Amino acid sequence: MKIRKVYLKEGSLHAFRQGMILSILSLLLVFFSSMAPDVHKDRPLTVSEEQEQQARYIVENVILSAPQLAKYYEQYSCKTYLKGTAKLDKKGIFFRLFPGYFIADRRKKEAFVEAVIETEFVEPNFYNQQFVAFNSRGLDTDDISEKIMRFLKVNIYQETSFNQEVLMPIASNAFNYYRFFYEDCLDSVGLRIHKIRVQPKVSTQKLVSGYIYIADKDWYVAEIDFSGKWNFSAYNIKMKFGMAEHNFLLPIESHLELHTHLLGSRVLNNFTSYCQYSELKRKDQDLTNAPIKLDLSRHYNNKLEASSLYHDSLYWAQNRALELSDDDLNLLNSDTSPNNLEADPKQTSKADVFFLNIARGTIMPKRFSLGGHSMRYSGLINPLKFGYSGHNGLVYKQDLRISKLNAASGKELSFNPRLEYVFKRRELFVRMPLTWIYKPKKLGSFNISVGNKNSSFSSKGIDIINESLADSSFNFDSLQLNYYQHFYFSMRHRNELRNGLILDLGFDYHYYTPVVKAEPSPLHFKEINSDIEELITENYRSFTPLVSLTWTPFQYYRINNKRKEYLWSNFPTFNVEYARSVKGLLGSNSEYELVEIDVQQKIGLGLLRSVQYYAGMGMFTNTQSVYFADFAKFSRHNFPRSWNDGIGGVFQLLPNSWYNASNSYIQLHGMYESPLLLLQLFKPAANKVFSERFYFSQLYTPAIASYTEFGYGLGNFIFNIGIFAGFERGELQGTGFKFSFELGNN
């Protein structure tokens, strides 16, 4: 069977070059936008082998103690006082268009914020965090809760920290990523404290540099002084840990410096926090049969009550755990000071504000809320809505979401239309779903959707393909298959039978109408010969009731705003779906049965590494009439729910027509992800990349006995890039490229 011609066109050199140009431009953006100076620069090291061996001995003892120290407390309550400043040192065009990437006041050069935060911790690492009081006229609570607290919620004895995104120097295999040097021995309240310098072997945002202070013989961490980079910012975090019985091992006082430099804009942030602990409960190490609590609602919150917006000076005078400096007081009391307002009157003119709002609305997503109604629009030329692949070329999307939420019950009615235009194929795809969540604590919902899908050929085309496969010169170009436009209407009802077990009932109504010529896809199908005057006029309809059952054992969840949300599970998710087309009902002229089964899971391997897999199979049975092999789970756009990137989990190079060329399939997808793989050999590039991924995909169908894809990808907070190679029975068929923006999605 010769199908090489089909694949080679899919992975054309021209498409590959276009993709490489996009990736180079993205890398340049990352390089120039992340040139923020290190807050804590590494000085040249002159150390002896004895200093390195001494440091290794001390750190090894800490690593041995870390598993027990990480679970020292089962529960505690903490009252944190936080104060900080934001200095807008330079405002460039990027700040005007994307102010959300900076922690700063949009109107003033300097701002001050203070907050009182109550935190309840329950092992293993679940936080219930509530802002009791918040005092700021320029900064947002989201800036504090989502950006600053990620640095202050640290369990130094866990292998990862800062929202599980940075590998700690006392992780189990830290010596693979860090070097340690003994610098000094200090005295603190009669204790010997060893000062160890930490230096990453590779410059990357997943590692830190600086100092760690370790208590002699007891081998616990007394203090850290770490520096690193996070997105467009450089940071330095200094943290002291308690050594007394009432705060042993817990962070007491922290200081964070955050310098954000991005395309002409520069913001400097300084935050200090002080923690007071109560209700400390040590973990019972002998308790091995404790029941598993799947409901994490009370341990997974982060909220601000309306009554927390205090500006009362008496309240703050009584609740400040840290004294305000003269500069803090000046900022707090000078909201209208001329020195604190923008000096350039053009920046505050009505015309400037008008045009900036237009620019932001064009480029950035827009959100509007009023009385329970909300609207979200993706932005007309939002770069996040552009993507590229060798198969589709440039893809452009637009999203709109209009919703009405009942805050008292959690019920919601939402309308979320999407438009997608594929430039290479000159096709417009529309999806218009309407969803009513009527039982939010049991995942109860109704969904109605209408739209169109990829053009495809009927089972008559499958018969033609099967007859032609015996010909050694087979290729799709010579078949001139009759293609049909595909429109659909679907209705679904979803309900949770029990935690982790979901039942979906509904039906699909498919309408297929012939097109004059074959699909102008990357397969470069030839147009139907103009000599053929007889056009296909038969339309096909299919009314297909279906039932789907999804089960995830030991599913963790939370109730958030009256609504149940699934979090994660340590077990796979299984799904089985059965559909039957009923002939004669609502004009249906198709009769068949369809069964699809799949299983998927993400397995964390620790140290920021993971393996994800997705396996599935499907088949048409009892085919009593013409049908269309449009599988729900075997398609280019059916990404697994567990996948954490928009590239893996599908076949990137498989041409469209092969998805419709068989009445059954078996597929397997896998991905291995790690922050440091091949790029350890290219240190300058490693600093700009968060993760590297290896992809593997395998397909078996009656038409393609064995098709395999291998891929390598890398990504960060700006983009994901993947390069793929496709093989048919071990023989290379072509290469391809995938690119997608991720800026703002994290």
HELIX and SHEET records of a PDB file:
HELIX    1   1 ARG A    4  GLU A   10  1                                   7    
HELIX    2   2 LEU A   13  SER A   33  1                                  21    
HELIX    3   3 GLU A   49  ALA A   70  1                                  22    
HELIX    4   4 ILE A   93  LEU A   97  1                                   5    
HELIX    5   5 PRO A   99  TYR A  101  5                                   3    
HELIX    6   6 THR A  141  ASP A  142  1                                   2    
HELIX    7   7 ASP A  143  ILE A  148  3                                   6    
HELIX    8   8 MET A  149  LEU A  152  1                                   4    
HELIX    9   9 ALA A  174  ASN A  176  5                                   3    
HELIX   10  10 SER A  297  HIS A  299  5                                   3    
HELIX   11  11 ALA A  306  SER A  308  5                                   3    
HELIX   12  12 SER A  313  ASN A  319  1                                   7    
HELIX   13  13 ASP A  326  LEU A  332  1                                   7    
HELIX   14  14 PRO A  338  ASN A  340  5                                   3    
HELIX   15  15 PRO A  345  THR A  348  5                                   4    
HELIX   16  16 LYS A  350  ILE A  363  1                                  14    
HELIX   17  17 PRO A  383  LYS A  385  5                                   3    
HELIX   18  18 PRO A  440  LYS A  442  5                                   3    
HELIX   19  19 SER A  459  SER A  468  1                                  10    
HELIX   20  20 PHE A  476  SER A  478  5                                   3    
HELIX   21  21 LEU A  585  GLY A  587  5                                   3    
HELIX   22  22 ASN A  656  ASN A  660  5                                   5    
HELIX   23  23 LEU A  678  LEU A  681  5                                   4    
HELIX   24  24 LYS A  683  ALA A  686  1                                   4    
SHEET    1   A11 TYR A 178  SER A 188  0                                        
SHEET    2   A11 LEU A 191  PRO A 200 -1                                        
SHEET    3   A11 SER A 209  ALA A 215 -1                                        
SHEET    4   A11 VAL A 221  TRP A 230 -1                                        
SHEET    5   A11 SER A 233  PHE A 241 -1                                        
SHEET    6   A11 PRO A 251  LEU A 262 -1                                        
SHEET    7   A11 SER A 265  ARG A 282 -1                                        
SHEET    8   A11 TYR A  73  LYS A  90 -1                                        
SHEET    9   A11 GLU A 110  VAL A 122 -1                                        
SHEET   10   A11 PHE A 126  ASN A 135 -1                                        
SHEET   11   A11 TYR A 300  LEU A 304  1                                        
SHEET    1   B 2 THR A 160  SER A 161  0                                        
SHEET    2   B 2 VAL A 166  LEU A 167 -1                                        
SHEET    1   C18 LYS A 366  LEU A 370  0                                        
SHEET    2   C18 HIS A 373  TYR A 377 -1                                        
SHEET    3   C18 GLY A 393  LEU A 405 -1                                        
SHEET    4   C18 PHE A 386  SER A 389 -1                                        
SHEET    5   C18 GLU A 731  PHE A 741 -1                                        
SHEET    6   C18 PHE A 719  GLU A 728 -1                                        
SHEET    7   C18 TYR A 707  GLY A 715 -1                                        
SHEET    8   C18 SER A 691  TYR A 700 -1                                        
SHEET    9   C18 SER A 664  SER A 674 -1                                        
SHEET   10   C18 ARG A 609  THR A 621 -1                                        
SHEET   11   C18 TYR A 592  GLY A 606 -1                                        
SHEET   12   C18 THR A 573  SER A 581 -1                                        
SHEET   13   C18 TYR A 540  TRP A 551 -1                                        
SHEET   14   C18 LEU A 501  PRO A 514 -1                                        
SHEET   15   C18 TYR A 484  ARG A 498 -1                                        
SHEET   16   C18 GLY A 444  SER A 456 -1                                        
SHEET   17   C18 GLU A 427  LYS A 439 -1                                        
SHEET   18   C18 GLU A 412  PHE A 415 -1                                        
SHEET    1   D 4 LYS A 366  LEU A 370  0                                        
SHEET    2   D 4 HIS A 373  TYR A 377 -1                                        
SHEET    3   D 4 GLY A 393  LEU A 405 -1                                        
SHEET    4   D 4 ARG A 418  VAL A 422 -1                                        
SHEET    1   E 2 TYR A 557  ASN A 560  0                                        
SHEET    2   E 2 ARG A 563  TYR A 566 -1                                        
END                                                                             
